[in-house]
Amino acid sequence: MSQVLPADRGLRRVIGDGDALPDGEVEGLGADDLVALYRDLVLLRTYDERSVVYHRQGRIGTYAIFWNHEAMQAGSAFALEERDWIFPSYRESAIGLLRGVPVSTVLSWWRGHPAGWWNPADYGVASICVPIATHVPHAVGFAWGSSLKGEDRVAIAYFGDGATSEGAFHEGMTFAGVTKAPAILFCNNNQWAISTPLAAQTAAPTLADKAIGYGMPGVRVDGGDVLAVYEATREAAARARAGEGPTLIEAVTYRSAPHATADDPSLYIDEERVQEERENECVGRYERYLRRLGALSEEQAEEIRQDALELMRAGIAEAEAEPPGDPALVFEHAYGEPPPGLADDLAELRRILGQ
Amino acid sequence: VSEKLLVEAVNDALHVEMERDPAVLVLGEDVGKLGGVFRATAGLQERFGAGRCVDTPLAEAGILGTAVGLCMAGWRPVVEMQYDAFSYPSLDQLINHVGRYRWRTRGKMAFPLTIRMPYGGGVRAPELHDDSPETYYVHTPGVKVALPSNPGDAKGLLAAAIRDPDPVVVLEPKLHYRTAKAEVPEGEHVVPLGEARVAREGDDVTLVAYGAMVPLAERAAAALEGEASAEVLDLRTLKPLDEGALLASVAKTGRAVVIQEAPRVAGFGAEVAAVLAEKAIFDLQGPVLRVTGYDVPYPYWQLEDAYMPSVERVVDAVRRVLAG
């Protein structure tokens, strides 16, 4: 078993800056993998940018923006197997796209339409978790329960820096350590919980340092470096599969977009720092890396961007074409065997609606 | 059939259901080696191994939260909350996830988990070992609630809860864990959820009770003999509620006194009274009265008898209803 030590406070990095900082490479990733990873990044970026537009057009409701979080999501998901499960928070609302959840489904979720809900078992993607950190124990329970059954399945839970203050994070981490669950606890530390900065969230030197208290390794990685994220997650998954238990990954970035469409960060955020971050955003960073490597042509990149846009156009059309949900859906699905009163309520509602 | 204490009947149900279904997994604080602080899970770890009867960290929200994940991995978890009030930290998981997750999956994924816990007062225990928290659970959509009053039902309702496709909270009257002894069927024994039981027949008034209040209602009915003929209706499950049995009994007696140990305001007694007001108003010959705990924190145990519904308070309520 690897030793549990205080986290290395430096950030792991693979992608250089095209100048003094040299590019590294990740062993085992071929040219096709590198392009596939770019495709994932572009899909997420396009989803996010279009969603903000759709929100402004009144076509989806309040939306939690994940602009510049794509490297953390795509890089980590790329390191997992199809049989592994993903437990997203609302910041990862579209991560299911990387597992085959249709664009229209995720858009429907943000439209508050019943078509936006799916069966986690179909994709290995749990429901989008709205309450903060409460899905951390779910991922741990799933991973632990799978290992109790002798199944080789890893679970990854995504959460933000603010989530590490929640009791559910603490209890989930405790269970993960004690049960040696094959789980990856992935913190996207964007340094803001709406308007609350990390310094007001914790006195710990780093979030990865928290891992030692739960008896697991903590790893810090540059959250804007998709390859570093991929590599760190791949190592964590390998540890999990080898029976060595969970890993906490702290991916560090800086939130360079509002928390959500309803937020006004100008009241609290450091605009200069945001500007700096936006100039070095993660998709462009990876694209420049691929160009330096000669692994991606402009034609290829443009085609990938157009494919993603087309998926979004088709997805929003499909979501908007969904017929309005039947009021019966208000009463269905909550129970396998519903209490009898619900049928009376539905009958009454139908009578009043004249149905 | 054999004579068993109520806590032994719980233990029996767990053995039978774990034997019957290899997906059933018990987890909680001290449930394994110790067999639970009340010994409700005694022998399970020896019989089924540490992987199916798991001693967890002392973290109720973590216990229930991991149980949600265990369901997703194909298990049928039976969670023990060590005491009634110890379950409050887990309400976060219960309200945010346990009662909602099936709905989130459009009914495609089941969460067949059982939460069982000793509840209620009268046992001379420290603070927060005496609560009656059923209202929090009944009020949570997606969650069912059962409260056995006797050994046979303790076994049968727990078996039904474990087999149910939905999350079920089973509140076991700890006051009667080792005072109630009765014949319990051997082997598989299931009492379906949603079926109330007439514990005692009567004609003049219906005493509506559940859990630890059922034996109290029976004692009150006995005390009223010669003065009034009281029927005792044991609800057994609060959700689903057997409205048919409730309305049938009140149609017969024309009067109802609802007994609950929990504080009065918005407690389950209020729900029973509302159902009667909506559906039995023309059968009623008097007001529906409630005998409940008071709207104060559960008191120091030297004063708990003054808080708990008593035979005297029930008899007094019946006399007031009959005089009305």
Boltz contact constraints between the chains, C-beta under 6 A:
constraints:
  - contact:
      token1: [A, 117]
      token2: [B, 104]
      max_distance: 6.0
  - contact:
      token1: [A, 117]
      token2: [B, 106]
      max_distance: 6.0
  - contact:
      token1: [A, 119]
      token2: [B, 105]
      max_distance: 6.0
  - contact:
      token1: [A, 119]
      token2: [B, 108]
      max_distance: 6.0
  - contact:
      token1: [A, 119]
      token2: [B, 109]
      max_distance: 6.0
  - contact:
      token1: [A, 120]
      token2: [B, 109]
      max_distance: 6.0
  - contact:
      token1: [A, 127]
      token2: [B, 104]
      max_distance: 6.0
  - contact:
      token1: [A, 131]
      token2: [B, 96]
      max_distance: 6.0
  - contact:
      token1: [A, 134]
      token2: [B, 96]
      max_distance: 6.0
  - contact:
      token1: [A, 137]
      token2: [B, 62]
      max_distance: 6.0
  - contact:
      token1: [A, 137]
      token2: [B, 65]
      max_distance: 6.0
  - contact:
      token1: [A, 137]
      token2: [B, 66]
      max_distance: 6.0
  - contact:
      token1: [A, 138]
      token2: [B, 68]
      max_distance: 6.0
  - contact:
      token1: [A, 138]
      token2: [B, 69]
      max_distance: 6.0
  - contact:
      token1: [A, 140]
      token2: [B, 66]
      max_distance: 6.0
  - contact:
      token1: [A, 141]
      token2: [B, 66]
      max_distance: 6.0
  - contact:
      token1: [A, 141]
      token2: [B, 69]
      max_distance: 6.0
  - contact:
      token1: [A, 141]
      token2: [B, 70]
      max_distance: 6.0
  - contact:
      token1: [A, 142]
      token2: [B, 69]
      max_distance: 6.0
  - contact:
      token1: [A, 142]
      token2: [B, 72]
      max_distance: 6.0
  - contact:
      token1: [A, 142]
      token2: [B, 73]
      max_distance: 6.0
  - contact:
      token1: [A, 145]
      token2: [B, 70]
      max_distance: 6.0
  - contact:
      token1: [A, 145]
      token2: [B, 73]
      max_distance: 6.0
  - contact:
      token1: [A, 145]
      token2: [B, 75]
      max_distance: 6.0
  - contact:
      token1: [A, 146]
      token2: [B, 73]
      max_distance: 6.0
  - contact:
      token1: [A, 148]
      token2: [B, 51]
      max_distance: 6.0
  - contact:
      token1: [A, 171]
      token2: [B, 59]
      max_distance: 6.0
  - contact:
      token1: [A, 171]
      token2: [B, 61]
      max_distance: 6.0
  - contact:
      token1: [A, 171]
      token2: [B, 62]
      max_distance: 6.0
  - contact:
      token1: [A, 174]
      token2: [B, 57]
      max_distance: 6.0
  - contact:
      token1: [A, 174]
      token2: [B, 59]
      max_distance: 6.0
  - contact:
      token1: [A, 175]
      token2: [B, 62]
      max_distance: 6.0
  - contact:
      token1: [A, 175]
      token2: [B, 66]
      max_distance: 6.0
  - contact:
      token1: [A, 178]
      token2: [B, 57]
      max_distance: 6.0
  - contact:
      token1: [A, 333]
      token2: [B, 103]
      max_distance: 6.0
  - contact:
      token1: [A, 333]
      token2: [B, 106]
      max_distance: 6.0
  - contact:
      token1: [A, 333]
      token2: [B, 107]
      max_distance: 6.0
  - contact:
      token1: [A, 334]
      token2: [B, 103]
      max_distance: 6.0
  - contact:
      token1: [A, 334]
      token2: [B, 141]
      max_distance: 6.0
  - contact:
      token1: [A, 334]
      token2: [B, 142]
      max_distance: 6.0
  - contact:
      token1: [A, 335]
      token2: [B, 166]
      max_distance: 6.0
  - contact:
      token1: [A, 336]
      token2: [B, 110]
      max_distance: 6.0
  - contact:
      token1: [A, 336]
      token2: [B, 165]
      max_distance: 6.0
  - contact:
      token1: [A, 336]
      token2: [B, 166]
      max_distance: 6.0
  - contact:
      token1: [A, 337]
      token2: [B, 165]
      max_distance: 6.0
  - contact:
      token1: [A, 339]
      token2: [B, 239]
      max_distance: 6.0
  - contact:
      token1: [A, 339]
      token2: [B, 240]
      max_distance: 6.0
